Amino acid sequence: MKNGDGSYCNSLCWLRCTQKNIIFIEESIQQLDERMNDYLKEYQEELQLLQTMPRVSKISAASIIAEIGTNTDQFPTASHLSSWSGVLLAFLTILTNP
């Protein structure tokens, strides 16, 4: 059914299209989550350790592993690592802007 100007039909078509897009996005997110979890299976210990830090979620821990890896030999000290990653700056920002 549609109004004389077709607005009802257009609205219904738009809603159906939007619903299909939402379903597609949700399925894509699910697939990416599964791929990420598969990749991270071998890093469970590291993930858990990283998540003991304040405000480090599973996603943040996964990002840290993806960016830095698990071998930090290229950083002579923890200060070098935190400086390279910007963690110190982020931590100080959190402390000064709670």
Biopython code that builds the backbone (N, CA, C, O; Angstrom):
import numpy as np
from Bio.PDB.StructureBuilder import StructureBuilder

atoms = [
    (1, "MET", "N", (0.847, -1.180, 0.000)),
    (1, "MET", "CA", (0.000, 0.000, 0.000)),
    (1, "MET", "C", (0.888, 1.237, 0.000)),
    (1, "MET", "O", (1.986, 1.250, 0.556)),
    (2, "LYS", "N", (0.373, 2.263, -0.640)),
    (2, "LYS", "CA", (1.116, 3.504, -0.618)),
    (2, "LYS", "C", (0.166, 4.678, -0.670)),
    (2, "LYS", "O", (-0.969, 4.595, -1.138)),
    (3, "ASN", "N", (0.689, 5.760, -0.169)),
    (3, "ASN", "CA", (-0.069, 7.008, -0.234)),
    (3, "ASN", "C", (-0.023, 7.531, -1.660)),
    (3, "ASN", "O", (0.681, 6.987, -2.510)),
    (4, "GLY", "N", (-0.772, 8.579, -1.909)),
    (4, "GLY", "CA", (-0.776, 9.178, -3.230)),
    (4, "GLY", "C", (0.607, 9.611, -3.679)),
    (4, "GLY", "O", (0.909, 9.586, -4.872)),
    (5, "ASP", "N", (1.449, 10.009, -2.739)),
    (5, "ASP", "CA", (2.794, 10.460, -3.111)),
    (5, "ASP", "C", (3.837, 9.335, -3.016)),
    (5, "ASP", "O", (5.019, 9.556, -3.278)),
    (6, "GLY", "N", (3.392, 8.137, -2.642)),
    (6, "GLY", "CA", (4.303, 7.001, -2.554)),
    (6, "GLY", "C", (5.157, 6.972, -1.308)),
    (6, "GLY", "O", (6.069, 6.151, -1.215)),
    (7, "SER", "N", (4.895, 7.833, -0.353)),
    (7, "SER", "CA", (5.760, 7.940, 0.821)),
    (7, "SER", "C", (5.727, 6.694, 1.693)),
    (7, "SER", "O", (6.758, 6.322, 2.251)),
    (8, "TYR", "N", (4.600, 6.048, 1.828)),
    (8, "TYR", "CA", (4.530, 4.855, 2.675)),
    (8, "TYR", "C", (5.398, 3.749, 2.092)),
    (8, "TYR", "O", (6.154, 3.099, 2.813)),
    (9, "CYS", "N", (5.289, 3.542, 0.804)),
    (9, "CYS", "CA", (6.076, 2.503, 0.145)),
    (9, "CYS", "C", (7.568, 2.824, 0.248)),
    (9, "CYS", "O", (8.381, 1.943, 0.531)),
    (10, "ASN", "N", (7.917, 4.076, 0.021)),
    (10, "ASN", "CA", (9.321, 4.464, 0.114)),
    (10, "ASN", "C", (9.858, 4.252, 1.525)),
    (10, "ASN", "O", (10.985, 3.788, 1.697)),
    (11, "SER", "N", (9.062, 4.587, 2.528)),
    (11, "SER", "CA", (9.482, 4.402, 3.917)),
    (11, "SER", "C", (9.650, 2.929, 4.230)),
    (11, "SER", "O", (10.615, 2.550, 4.893)),
    (12, "LEU", "N", (8.744, 2.099, 3.775)),
    (12, "LEU", "CA", (8.827, 0.664, 4.014)),
    (12, "LEU", "C", (10.046, 0.067, 3.316)),
    (12, "LEU", "O", (10.751, -0.762, 3.892)),
    (13, "CYS", "N", (10.289, 0.482, 2.094)),
    (13, "CYS", "CA", (11.476, 0.015, 1.363)),
    (13, "CYS", "C", (12.749, 0.439, 2.081)),
    (13, "CYS", "O", (13.693, -0.342, 2.195)),
    (14, "TRP", "N", (12.772, 1.667, 2.562)),
    (14, "TRP", "CA", (13.940, 2.172, 3.289)),
    (14, "TRP", "C", (14.171, 1.359, 4.565)),
    (14, "TRP", "O", (15.309, 1.022, 4.890)),
    (15, "LEU", "N", (13.090, 1.045, 5.289)),
    (15, "LEU", "CA", (13.215, 0.255, 6.519)),
    (15, "LEU", "C", (13.740, -1.148, 6.224)),
    (15, "LEU", "O", (14.599, -1.654, 6.947)),
    (16, "ARG", "N", (13.233, -1.774, 5.173)),
    (16, "ARG", "CA", (13.707, -3.117, 4.806)),
    (16, "ARG", "C", (15.178, -3.081, 4.414)),
    (16, "ARG", "O", (15.948, -3.957, 4.810)),
    (17, "CYS", "N", (15.561, -2.106, 3.661)),
    (17, "CYS", "CA", (16.958, -1.965, 3.247)),
    (17, "CYS", "C", (17.858, -1.728, 4.460)),
    (17, "CYS", "O", (18.938, -2.308, 4.570)),
    (18, "THR", "N", (17.405, -0.886, 5.345)),
    (18, "THR", "CA", (18.172, -0.601, 6.565)),
    (18, "THR", "C", (18.305, -1.852, 7.418)),
    (18, "THR", "O", (19.374, -2.115, 7.969)),
    (19, "GLN", "N", (17.238, -2.622, 7.534)),
    (19, "GLN", "CA", (17.280, -3.866, 8.309)),
    (19, "GLN", "C", (18.288, -4.839, 7.698)),
    (19, "GLN", "O", (19.056, -5.469, 8.426)),
    (20, "LYS", "N", (18.294, -4.967, 6.378)),
    (20, "LYS", "CA", (19.258, -5.848, 5.712)),
    (20, "LYS", "C", (20.685, -5.377, 5.965)),
    (20, "LYS", "O", (21.580, -6.195, 6.183)),
    (21, "ASN", "N", (20.901, -4.077, 5.938)),
    (21, "ASN", "CA", (22.233, -3.535, 6.209)),
    (21, "ASN", "C", (22.669, -3.825, 7.637)),
    (21, "ASN", "O", (23.824, -4.179, 7.875)),
    (22, "ILE", "N", (21.765, -3.681, 8.575)),
    (22, "ILE", "CA", (22.086, -3.955, 9.981)),
    (22, "ILE", "C", (22.445, -5.424, 10.157)),
    (22, "ILE", "O", (23.419, -5.750, 10.837)),
    (23, "ILE", "N", (21.665, -6.310, 9.550)),
    (23, "ILE", "CA", (21.953, -7.746, 9.644)),
    (23, "ILE", "C", (23.324, -8.054, 9.039)),
    (23, "ILE", "O", (24.098, -8.824, 9.607)),
    (24, "PHE", "N", (23.622, -7.451, 7.887)),
    (24, "PHE", "CA", (24.921, -7.659, 7.246)),
    (24, "PHE", "C", (26.060, -7.191, 8.152)),
    (24, "PHE", "O", (27.063, -7.888, 8.304)),
    (25, "ILE", "N", (25.906, -6.024, 8.746)),
    (25, "ILE", "CA", (26.947, -5.484, 9.625)),
    (25, "ILE", "C", (27.121, -6.362, 10.854)),
    (25, "ILE", "O", (28.251, -6.643, 11.255)),
    (26, "GLU", "N", (26.019, -6.802, 11.462)),
    (26, "GLU", "CA", (26.108, -7.674, 12.640)),
    (26, "GLU", "C", (26.808, -8.987, 12.299)),
    (26, "GLU", "O", (27.628, -9.471, 13.080)),
    (27, "GLU", "N", (26.492, -9.570, 11.134)),
    (27, "GLU", "CA", (27.149, -10.805, 10.707)),
    (27, "GLU", "C", (28.634, -10.569, 10.448)),
    (27, "GLU", "O", (29.465, -11.414, 10.780)),
    (28, "SER", "N", (28.965, -9.441, 9.865)),
    (28, "SER", "CA", (30.369, -9.110, 9.603)),
    (28, "SER", "C", (31.147, -8.960, 10.911)),
    (28, "SER", "O", (32.276, -9.436, 11.025)),
    (29, "ILE", "N", (30.545, -8.306, 11.879)),
    (29, "ILE", "CA", (31.191, -8.145, 13.194)),
    (29, "ILE", "C", (31.412, -9.506, 13.833)),
    (29, "ILE", "O", (32.476, -9.765, 14.395)),
    (30, "GLN", "N", (30.413, -10.374, 13.750)),
    (30, "GLN", "CA", (30.535, -11.719, 14.310)),
    (30, "GLN", "C", (31.683, -12.482, 13.650)),
    (30, "GLN", "O", (32.463, -13.144, 14.334)),
    (31, "GLN", "N", (31.787, -12.392, 12.335)),
    (31, "GLN", "CA", (32.865, -13.074, 11.620)),
    (31, "GLN", "C", (34.232, -12.523, 12.018)),
    (31, "GLN", "O", (35.184, -13.283, 12.195)),
    (32, "LEU", "N", (34.327, -11.207, 12.158)),
    (32, "LEU", "CA", (35.597, -10.603, 12.573)),
    (32, "LEU", "C", (35.958, -10.999, 13.998)),
    (32, "LEU", "O", (37.125, -11.254, 14.296)),
    (33, "ASP", "N", (34.965, -11.051, 14.875)),
    (33, "ASP", "CA", (35.212, -11.504, 16.248)),
    (33, "ASP", "C", (35.744, -12.932, 16.263)),
    (33, "ASP", "O", (36.679, -13.244, 17.001)),
    (34, "GLU", "N", (35.153, -13.793, 15.451)),
    (34, "GLU", "CA", (35.601, -15.186, 15.380)),
    (34, "GLU", "C", (37.027, -15.277, 14.852)),
    (34, "GLU", "O", (37.838, -16.038, 15.379)),
    (35, "ARG", "N", (37.337, -14.500, 13.808)),
    (35, "ARG", "CA", (38.698, -14.498, 13.263)),
    (35, "ARG", "C", (39.696, -13.986, 14.296)),
    (35, "ARG", "O", (40.783, -14.544, 14.441)),
    (36, "MET", "N", (39.328, -12.926, 15.014)),
    (36, "MET", "CA", (40.215, -12.373, 16.030)),
    (36, "MET", "C", (40.444, -13.402, 17.141)),
    (36, "MET", "O", (41.576, -13.599, 17.584)),
    (37, "ASN", "N", (39.373, -14.053, 17.588)),
    (37, "ASN", "CA", (39.509, -15.050, 18.646)),
    (37, "ASN", "C", (40.368, -16.224, 18.198)),
    (37, "ASN", "O", (41.161, -16.741, 18.985)),
    (38, "ASP", "N", (40.221, -16.657, 16.938)),
    (38, "ASP", "CA", (41.061, -17.730, 16.416)),
    (38, "ASP", "C", (42.528, -17.326, 16.425)),
    (38, "ASP", "O", (43.394, -18.100, 16.834)),
    (39, "TYR", "N", (42.797, -16.112, 15.973)),
    (39, "TYR", "CA", (44.170, -15.624, 15.935)),
    (39, "TYR", "C", (44.768, -15.525, 17.337)),
    (39, "TYR", "O", (45.941, -15.835, 17.544)),
    (40, "LEU", "N", (43.959, -15.097, 18.283)),
    (40, "LEU", "CA", (44.462, -14.828, 19.635)),
    (40, "LEU", "C", (44.535, -16.067, 20.528)),
    (40, "LEU", "O", (44.979, -15.967, 21.672)),
    (41, "LYS", "N", (44.115, -17.222, 20.036)),
    (41, "LYS", "CA", (44.140, -18.433, 20.867)),
    (41, "LYS", "C", (45.515, -18.703, 21.460)),
    (41, "LYS", "O", (45.630, -19.119, 22.613)),
    (42, "GLU", "N", (46.557, -18.466, 20.670)),
    (42, "GLU", "CA", (47.907, -18.751, 21.156)),
    (42, "GLU", "C", (48.455, -17.669, 22.098)),
    (42, "GLU", "O", (49.552, -17.815, 22.637)),
    (43, "TYR", "N", (47.703, -16.601, 22.293)),
    (43, "TYR", "CA", (48.158, -15.490, 23.134)),
    (43, "TYR", "C", (47.291, -15.300, 24.373)),
    (43, "TYR", "O", (47.220, -14.190, 24.901)),
    (44, "GLN", "N", (46.638, -16.342, 24.846)),
    (44, "GLN", "CA", (45.714, -16.201, 25.964)),
    (44, "GLN", "C", (46.401, -15.699, 27.241)),
    (44, "GLN", "O", (45.859, -14.851, 27.950)),
    (45, "GLU", "N", (47.571, -16.219, 27.521)),
    (45, "GLU", "CA", (48.296, -15.790, 28.727)),
    (45, "GLU", "C", (48.646, -14.308, 28.651)),
    (45, "GLU", "O", (48.481, -13.573, 29.624)),
    (46, "GLU", "N", (49.129, -13.879, 27.491)),
    (46, "GLU", "CA", (49.483, -12.472, 27.302)),
    (46, "GLU", "C", (48.252, -11.572, 27.379)),
    (46, "GLU", "O", (48.299, -10.491, 27.967)),
    (47, "LEU", "N", (47.152, -12.026, 26.783)),
    (47, "LEU", "CA", (45.903, -11.255, 26.845)),
    (47, "LEU", "C", (45.454, -11.049, 28.280)),
    (47, "LEU", "O", (45.097, -9.940, 28.679)),
    (48, "GLN", "N", (45.477, -12.125, 29.050)),
    (48, "GLN", "CA", (45.039, -12.029, 30.450)),
    (48, "GLN", "C", (45.953, -11.112, 31.249)),
    (48, "GLN", "O", (45.482, -10.321, 32.066)),
    (49, "LEU", "N", (47.245, -11.213, 31.019)),
    (49, "LEU", "CA", (48.195, -10.361, 31.735)),
    (49, "LEU", "C", (47.983, -8.890, 31.396)),
    (49, "LEU", "O", (47.968, -8.044, 32.289)),
    (50, "LEU", "N", (47.820, -8.582, 30.114)),
    (50, "LEU", "CA", (47.594, -7.190, 29.708)),
    (50, "LEU", "C", (46.304, -6.632, 30.300)),
    (50, "LEU", "O", (46.234, -5.449, 30.632)),
    (51, "GLN", "N", (45.295, -7.470, 30.433)),
    (51, "GLN", "CA", (44.009, -7.003, 30.946)),
    (51, "GLN", "C", (44.012, -6.768, 32.456)),
    (51, "GLN", "O", (43.019, -6.298, 33.011)),
    (52, "THR", "N", (45.121, -7.094, 33.122)),
    (52, "THR", "CA", (45.217, -6.766, 34.545)),
    (52, "THR", "C", (45.521, -5.292, 34.756)),
    (52, "THR", "O", (45.379, -4.777, 35.865)),
    (53, "MET", "N", (45.943, -4.607, 33.688)),
    (53, "MET", "CA", (46.195, -3.164, 33.775)),
    (53, "MET", "C", (44.855, -2.429, 33.751)),
    (53, "MET", "O", (43.920, -2.855, 33.074)),
    (54, "PRO", "N", (44.769, -1.333, 34.486)),
    (54, "PRO", "CA", (43.520, -0.566, 34.492)),
    (54, "PRO", "C", (43.126, -0.114, 33.088)),
    (54, "PRO", "O", (43.967, 0.341, 32.312)),
    (55, "ARG", "N", (41.856, -0.244, 32.775)),
    (55, "ARG", "CA", (41.241, 0.215, 31.526)),
    (55, "ARG", "C", (41.747, -0.479, 30.272)),
    (55, "ARG", "O", (41.560, 0.039, 29.171)),
    (56, "VAL", "N", (42.388, -1.644, 30.411)),
    (56, "VAL", "CA", (42.810, -2.402, 29.240)),
    (56, "VAL", "C", (41.802, -3.529, 29.031)),
    (56, "VAL", "O", (41.748, -4.488, 29.801)),
    (57, "SER", "N", (41.014, -3.393, 27.980)),
    (57, "SER", "CA", (40.003, -4.396, 27.637)),
    (57, "SER", "C", (40.631, -5.474, 26.758)),
    (57, "SER", "O", (41.810, -5.402, 26.412)),
    (58, "LYS", "N", (39.832, -6.465, 26.407)),
    (58, "LYS", "CA", (40.326, -7.513, 25.514)),
    (58, "LYS", "C", (40.726, -6.913, 24.166)),
    (58, "LYS", "O", (41.745, -7.295, 23.590)),
    (59, "ILE", "N", (39.930, -5.981, 23.672)),
    (59, "ILE", "CA", (40.241, -5.338, 22.392)),
    (59, "ILE", "C", (41.549, -4.547, 22.501)),
    (59, "ILE", "O", (42.389, -4.598, 21.603)),
    (60, "SER", "N", (41.713, -3.817, 23.606)),
    (60, "SER", "CA", (42.956, -3.059, 23.801)),
    (60, "SER", "C", (44.153, -3.990, 23.885)),
    (60, "SER", "O", (45.199, -3.725, 23.292)),
    (61, "ALA", "N", (43.996, -5.082, 24.623)),
    (61, "ALA", "CA", (45.084, -6.050, 24.756)),
    (61, "ALA", "C", (45.431, -6.658, 23.393)),
    (61, "ALA", "O", (46.606, -6.832, 23.070)),
    (62, "ALA", "N", (44.419, -6.976, 22.608)),
    (62, "ALA", "CA", (44.648, -7.529, 21.272)),
    (62, "ALA", "C", (45.374, -6.513, 20.392)),
    (62, "ALA", "O", (46.247, -6.877, 19.603)),
    (63, "SER", "N", (45.014, -5.254, 20.529)),
    (63, "SER", "CA", (45.676, -4.193, 19.754)),
    (63, "SER", "C", (47.139, -4.060, 20.152)),
    (63, "SER", "O", (48.007, -3.871, 19.301)),
    (64, "ILE", "N", (47.402, -4.159, 21.433)),
    (64, "ILE", "CA", (48.790, -4.065, 21.920)),
    (64, "ILE", "C", (49.608, -5.217, 21.345)),
    (64, "ILE", "O", (50.725, -5.012, 20.870)),
    (65, "ILE", "N", (49.057, -6.425, 21.389)),
    (65, "ILE", "CA", (49.766, -7.589, 20.840)),
    (65, "ILE", "C", (49.974, -7.424, 19.343)),
    (65, "ILE", "O", (51.035, -7.766, 18.821)),
    (66, "ALA", "N", (48.968, -6.902, 18.651)),
    (66, "ALA", "CA", (49.088, -6.720, 17.198)),
    (66, "ALA", "C", (50.155, -5.686, 16.859)),
    (66, "ALA", "O", (50.889, -5.860, 15.887)),
    (67, "GLU", "N", (50.252, -4.626, 17.633)),
    (67, "GLU", "CA", (51.200, -3.550, 17.338)),
    (67, "GLU", "C", (52.614, -3.866, 17.797)),
    (67, "GLU", "O", (53.577, -3.592, 17.080)),
    (68, "ILE", "N", (52.744, -4.438, 18.983)),
    (68, "ILE", "CA", (54.059, -4.625, 19.599)),
    (68, "ILE", "C", (54.537, -6.067, 19.485)),
    (68, "ILE", "O", (55.734, -6.330, 19.365)),
    (69, "GLY", "N", (53.586, -6.993, 19.525)),
    (69, "GLY", "CA", (53.940, -8.405, 19.562)),
    (69, "GLY", "C", (54.197, -8.835, 20.994)),
    (69, "GLY", "O", (53.865, -8.119, 21.939)),
    (70, "THR", "N", (54.780, -9.992, 21.145)),
    (70, "THR", "CA", (55.052, -10.498, 22.493)),
    (70, "THR", "C", (56.536, -10.472, 22.825)),
    (70, "THR", "O", (56.928, -10.783, 23.950)),
    (71, "ASN", "N", (57.359, -10.105, 21.856)),
    (71, "ASN", "CA", (58.792, -9.992, 22.085)),
    (71, "ASN", "C", (59.144, -8.506, 22.132)),
    (71, "ASN", "O", (59.095, -7.809, 21.118)),
    (72, "THR", "N", (59.490, -8.049, 23.303)),
    (72, "THR", "CA", (59.781, -6.619, 23.483)),
    (72, "THR", "C", (61.286, -6.343, 23.572)),
    (72, "THR", "O", (61.703, -5.321, 24.119)),
    (73, "ASP", "N", (62.086, -7.247, 23.039)),
    (73, "ASP", "CA", (63.540, -7.079, 23.117)),
    (73, "ASP", "C", (64.035, -5.813, 22.434)),
    (73, "ASP", "O", (65.092, -5.297, 22.797)),
    (74, "GLN", "N", (63.295, -5.300, 21.452)),
    (74, "GLN", "CA", (63.733, -4.094, 20.754)),
    (74, "GLN", "C", (63.635, -2.844, 21.626)),
    (74, "GLN", "O", (64.135, -1.783, 21.253)),
    (75, "PHE", "N", (62.990, -2.971, 22.792)),
    (75, "PHE", "CA", (62.873, -1.847, 23.725)),
    (75, "PHE", "C", (63.773, -2.118, 24.924)),
    (75, "PHE", "O", (63.526, -3.058, 25.680)),
    (76, "PRO", "N", (64.821, -1.303, 25.109)),
    (76, "PRO", "CA", (65.764, -1.552, 26.210)),
    (76, "PRO", "C", (65.114, -1.473, 27.594)),
    (76, "PRO", "O", (65.515, -2.185, 28.515)),
    (77, "THR", "N", (64.106, -0.600, 27.735)),
    (77, "THR", "CA", (63.459, -0.439, 29.041)),
    (77, "THR", "C", (61.948, -0.290, 28.854)),
    (77, "THR", "O", (61.460, -0.076, 27.744)),
    (78, "ALA", "N", (61.236, -0.407, 29.945)),
    (78, "ALA", "CA", (59.785, -0.201, 29.901)),
    (78, "ALA", "C", (59.455, 1.233, 29.503)),
    (78, "ALA", "O", (58.436, 1.480, 28.857)),
    (79, "SER", "N", (60.300, 2.168, 29.881)),
    (79, "SER", "CA", (60.093, 3.573, 29.503)),
    (79, "SER", "C", (60.164, 3.760, 27.991)),
    (79, "SER", "O", (59.392, 4.529, 27.419)),
    (80, "HIS", "N", (61.087, 3.060, 27.349)),
    (80, "HIS", "CA", (61.183, 3.138, 25.890)),
    (80, "HIS", "C", (59.910, 2.609, 25.237)),
    (80, "HIS", "O", (59.389, 3.199, 24.290)),
    (81, "LEU", "N", (59.425, 1.500, 25.754)),
    (81, "LEU", "CA", (58.208, 0.904, 25.204)),
    (81, "LEU", "C", (57.012, 1.823, 25.399)),
    (81, "LEU", "O", (56.249, 2.062, 24.464)),
    (82, "SER", "N", (56.850, 2.337, 26.604)),
    (82, "SER", "CA", (55.691, 3.204, 26.857)),
    (82, "SER", "C", (55.794, 4.502, 26.063)),
    (82, "SER", "O", (54.779, 5.042, 25.624)),
    (83, "SER", "N", (57.014, 5.004, 25.877)),
    (83, "SER", "CA", (57.198, 6.208, 25.071)),
    (83, "SER", "C", (56.824, 5.942, 23.619)),
    (83, "SER", "O", (56.133, 6.748, 22.995)),
    (84, "TRP", "N", (57.279, 4.816, 23.081)),
    (84, "TRP", "CA", (56.977, 4.466, 21.694)),
    (84, "TRP", "C", (55.476, 4.277, 21.490)),
    (84, "TRP", "O", (54.933, 4.698, 20.469)),
    (85, "SER", "N", (54.817, 3.663, 22.429)),
    (85, "SER", "CA", (53.402, 3.330, 22.249)),
    (85, "SER", "C", (52.452, 4.458, 22.637)),
    (85, "SER", "O", (51.275, 4.421, 22.279)),
    (86, "GLY", "N", (52.938, 5.447, 23.355)),
    (86, "GLY", "CA", (52.070, 6.535, 23.781)),
    (86, "GLY", "C", (51.261, 6.198, 25.012)),
    (86, "GLY", "O", (50.370, 6.957, 25.394)),
    (87, "VAL", "N", (51.554, 5.069, 25.641)),
    (87, "VAL", "CA", (50.792, 4.649, 26.820)),
    (87, "VAL", "C", (50.966, 5.639, 27.958)),
    (87, "VAL", "O", (50.004, 5.959, 28.655)),
    (88, "LEU", "N", (52.160, 6.118, 28.147)),
    (88, "LEU", "CA", (52.398, 7.044, 29.242)),
    (88, "LEU", "C", (51.565, 8.303, 29.072)),
    (88, "LEU", "O", (50.948, 8.777, 30.027)),
    (89, "LEU", "N", (51.543, 8.843, 27.872)),
    (89, "LEU", "CA", (50.746, 10.030, 27.608)),
    (89, "LEU", "C", (49.263, 9.760, 27.866)),
    (89, "LEU", "O", (48.581, 10.577, 28.486)),
    (90, "ALA", "N", (48.767, 8.628, 27.397)),
    (90, "ALA", "CA", (47.354, 8.274, 27.608)),
    (90, "ALA", "C", (47.059, 8.108, 29.092)),
    (90, "ALA", "O", (46.023, 8.562, 29.579)),
    (91, "PHE", "N", (47.982, 7.450, 29.819)),
    (91, "PHE", "CA", (47.779, 7.249, 31.251)),
    (91, "PHE", "C", (47.766, 8.576, 31.995)),
    (91, "PHE", "O", (46.929, 8.779, 32.874)),
    (92, "LEU", "N", (48.676, 9.478, 31.661)),
    (92, "LEU", "CA", (48.697, 10.784, 32.310)),
    (92, "LEU", "C", (47.445, 11.584, 31.987)),
    (92, "LEU", "O", (46.939, 12.320, 32.834)),
    (93, "THR", "N", (46.942, 11.442, 30.761)),
    (93, "THR", "CA", (45.690, 12.124, 30.374)),
    (93, "THR", "C", (44.525, 11.605, 31.219)),
    (93, "THR", "O", (43.678, 12.385, 31.654)),
    (94, "ILE", "N", (44.482, 10.314, 31.446)),
    (94, "ILE", "CA", (43.415, 9.731, 32.273)),
    (94, "ILE", "C", (43.515, 10.257, 33.702)),
    (94, "ILE", "O", (42.505, 10.586, 34.325)),
    (95, "LEU", "N", (44.742, 10.332, 34.212)),
    (95, "LEU", "CA", (44.918, 10.803, 35.592)),
    (95, "LEU", "C", (44.523, 12.261, 35.761)),
    (95, "LEU", "O", (43.960, 12.643, 36.787)),
    (96, "THR", "N", (44.815, 13.067, 34.764)),
    (96, "THR", "CA", (44.534, 14.491, 34.898)),
    (96, "THR", "C", (43.105, 14.858, 34.489)),
    (96, "THR", "O", (42.616, 15.929, 34.848)),
    (97, "ASN", "N", (42.431, 13.974, 33.737)),
    (97, "ASN", "CA", (41.047, 14.217, 33.307)),
    (97, "ASN", "C", (40.171, 13.009, 33.632)),
    (97, "ASN", "O", (39.739, 12.294, 32.728)),
    (98, "PRO", "N", (39.906, 12.778, 34.926)),
    (98, "PRO", "CA", (39.150, 11.568, 35.299)),
    (98, "PRO", "C", (37.732, 11.536, 34.748)),
    (98, "PRO", "O", (36.998, 10.578, 34.989)),
]
sb = StructureBuilder()
sb.init_structure("model")
sb.init_model(0)
sb.init_chain("A")
sb.init_seg("    ")
for serial, (resi, resn, name, xyz) in enumerate(atoms, 1):
    if name == "N":
        sb.init_residue(resn, " ", resi, " ")
    sb.init_atom(name, np.array(xyz, "f"), 0.0, 1.0, " ", f" {name:<3s}", serial, name[0])
structure = sb.get_structure()
